[in-house]
Amino acid sequence: MSVSLPEDPTLDEVRAFLAPGLAAQAAFDGWNEKAVSSAAELAGVDNDLARLAFNDGPVDMIDAWFQAVDGQMTTKYSAEELAAMKVRQRIKALVEARLDAMAVDREGLRRALAILAAPPHLRRAAKMGWRAADKMWRLAGDTATDYNHYTKRTLLSGVYGSTISVFLDDESKNYLETKAFLDRRIENVMQFEKAKAKITGRGGDRFSMARFVGRLRYRGV
């Protein structure tokens, strides 16, 4: 569907309008004002207005792009299509939808992650990862508000982050290596409830989420 700016747009509307095109420009120019200007020129948006919309620096630019990816993921499947899948299939489909949305902009993504890996940005990066995981679980139909709400999102954040690492360097056809990796990681998530019940049943408060996530993310593949 074609999207256009209203005649007198707000800065939020300008950000949302330009965000999908930012990563393509950042692949060449970096996440900076030059990328904003290039995206604005291609979209026919006044350069000064575009720069004002993104005057808080590269992390806000990256955040806006990730929100655009959220939007693309959200519209990939209808509620009826997701409801017809098993939970595991829903999560896999939604992660793959995010990857599809970023596939043409892998170099922009690589540069974005390098920025987010800097110590001053780690907290913001963690929030973005949590938001993505929360969005996926909500689309998958999760309504948990107790301990499970947090464990599911913590685990999926780890799965998604490690899958992105594989995705960035995957040269296989249709990203088959990434999809196989994702299958294995999701299997870990689906087994979590059984593992949690077994561990907490034997050891009560001896269960360590940090140790479990560490095993999930770094075990041999």
C-alpha positions in Angstrom: 0.0 0.0 0.0 1.3 3.4 -0.9 1.9 5.7 2.0 2.2 9.5 1.8 2.8 12.3 4.3 -0.1 14.6 5.2 0.2 18.2 4.0 1.4 19.5 7.4 3.1 16.5 9.0 4.3 16.1 12.6 7.8 15.1 13.3 6.6 11.7 14.3 4.9 11.3 11.0 8.1 12.3 9.2 10.1 9.8 11.2 7.7 7.0 10.4 7.6 7.9 6.7 11.3 8.0 6.3 12.3 5.2 8.6 11.8 2.3 6.1 14.4 3.9 3.7 17.0 4.8 6.3 18.9 1.5 6.4 19.5 1.4 2.7 21.2 4.8 2.9 23.0 4.0 6.1 24.7 1.1 4.3 26.6 3.6 2.2 26.7 6.7 4.4 26.5 5.4 7.9 23.7 6.2 10.4 24.1 9.9 10.2 22.7 13.1 8.8 23.9 12.2 5.3 21.7 9.1 5.3 18.7 11.2 6.5 19.3 13.7 3.7 19.6 10.9 1.1 16.4 9.2 2.3 14.6 12.6 2.4 15.7 13.4 -1.2 14.5 10.0 -2.5 11.1 10.4 -0.7 10.6 14.0 -1.7 10.7 15.3 1.9 12.2 18.7 2.8 15.7 18.1 4.0 15.6 20.5 6.9 12.3 18.9 8.2 13.9 15.5 7.9 17.0 16.5 9.8 14.8 18.0 12.5 12.9 14.8 12.8 16.1 12.8 13.4 18.1 15.4 15.4 18.7 13.0 18.3 21.4 11.0 16.6 22.0 7.6 15.1 20.4 5.5 17.8 17.0 7.2 17.3 17.4 6.6 13.6 18.0 2.9 14.2 15.1 2.8 16.6 12.8 4.3 14.0 13.9 1.7 11.4 13.4 -1.1 13.9 9.9 0.2 14.5 9.3 0.1 10.8 10.4 -3.5 10.7 7.9 -4.2 13.5 5.2 -2.8 11.3 6.2 -4.9 8.3 6.3 -8.0 10.6 2.9 -7.2 12.0 1.2 -7.0 8.6 2.9 -10.1 7.2 0.2 -12.5 8.7 -3.4 -12.0 9.5 -4.7 -13.0 13.0 -6.5 -15.9 11.3 -3.3 -17.2 9.7 -1.4 -17.0 13.0 -4.2 -18.7 14.9 -4.1 -21.6 12.5 -0.4 -22.3 13.4 1.0 -24.0 16.5 2.8 -21.7 18.9 6.2 -22.8 17.7 5.3 -22.1 14.1 4.0 -18.7 15.0 7.2 -17.6 16.6 9.3 -19.0 13.7 7.1 -17.3 11.2 7.3 -14.0 13.0 11.1 -14.1 13.4 11.5 -15.0 9.7 9.1 -12.1 8.8 11.5 -9.7 10.6 14.5 -11.2 8.8 12.7 -10.9 5.5 12.0 -7.2 6.2 15.7 -6.6 6.8 17.2 -8.9 4.2 17.8 -6.2 1.6 19.4 -4.0 4.2 21.9 -6.3 5.9 24.8 -3.9 5.6 22.7 -1.2 7.2 21.8 -3.7 9.9 25.4 -4.6 10.5 26.3 -0.9 10.9 23.3 -0.4 13.2 24.4 -3.3 15.5 27.9 -2.0 15.6 26.6 1.3 17.0 24.2 -0.4 19.4 27.1 -2.6 20.8 28.9 0.5 22.1 28.7 0.7 25.9 26.7 3.9 26.0 24.0 2.3 23.9 23.7 -1.2 25.4 20.7 -0.3 27.6 18.8 1.2 24.7 19.7 -1.8 22.5 18.4 -4.2 25.2 15.1 -2.3 25.2 14.8 -2.6 21.5 15.5 -6.4 21.7 12.9 -6.7 24.4 10.3 -4.7 22.4 10.8 -7.0 19.4 10.4 -10.1 21.5 7.3 -8.7 23.3 5.8 -7.8 19.9 6.3 -11.3 18.6 4.9 -13.0 21.6 1.8 -10.7 21.6 1.2 -11.4 18.0 1.6 -15.1 18.7 -1.2 -14.8 21.2 0.7 -14.8 24.5 -1.2 -13.1 27.3 0.9 -14.1 30.3 1.3 -11.5 33.0 3.2 -13.5 35.5 6.8 -14.8 35.7 6.2 -16.5 32.3 5.8 -13.1 30.6 9.4 -12.2 31.4 11.0 -15.6 30.8 9.4 -16.0 27.4 10.6 -12.6 26.3 14.1 -13.0 27.8 14.5 -16.3 26.0 13.2 -15.1 22.7 15.4 -12.0 22.9 18.4 -14.3 23.1 17.1 -16.5 20.3 16.5 -13.5 18.1 19.9 -11.9 18.8 21.9 -15.0 18.1 19.9 -15.7 14.9 20.7 -12.2 13.7 24.4 -12.9 14.2 24.0 -15.9 11.8 21.8 -14.0 9.4 24.3 -11.3 8.8 26.9 -13.6 7.3 24.5 -16.2 5.8 25.2 -16.7 2.1 23.1 -19.8 1.7 20.1 -19.8 -0.7 17.0 -18.3 0.9 19.0 -18.1 4.2 18.6 -21.8 4.8 21.4 -21.9 7.3 19.8 -19.1 9.4 16.4 -20.9 9.3 18.0 -24.1 10.4 19.7 -22.3 13.3 16.4 -20.6 14.2 14.7 -24.0 14.3 17.2 -25.3 16.8 16.9 -22.2 19.0 13.1 -22.2 19.0 13.2 -25.9 20.0 15.1 -24.7 23.1 12.4 -22.2 23.8 9.6 -24.7 23.5 11.3 -27.0 25.9 11.8 -24.3 28.4 8.7 -25.0 30.4 9.6 -28.6 30.8 13.1 -27.7 31.9 11.9 -25.1 34.3 9.4 -27.5 35.9 12.1 -30.1 36.3 14.7 -27.8 37.7 12.5 -25.8 40.0 10.8 -29.0 41.1 14.1 -30.4 42.4 15.9 -27.3 43.5 13.3 -24.5 44.1 15.1 -21.2 44.1 18.4 -22.7 42.9 17.2 -22.2 39.3 19.3 -19.5 37.6 17.8 -17.7 34.6 21.3 -16.3 33.7 22.8 -19.8 33.5 19.9 -21.1 31.5 20.1 -18.3 28.9 23.8 -18.8 28.7 23.4 -22.4 27.9 20.7 -21.6 25.4 22.7 -19.0 23.5 26.2 -20.6 23.5 25.6 -24.3 23.4 27.0 -26.1 20.4 25.0 -26.0 17.2 
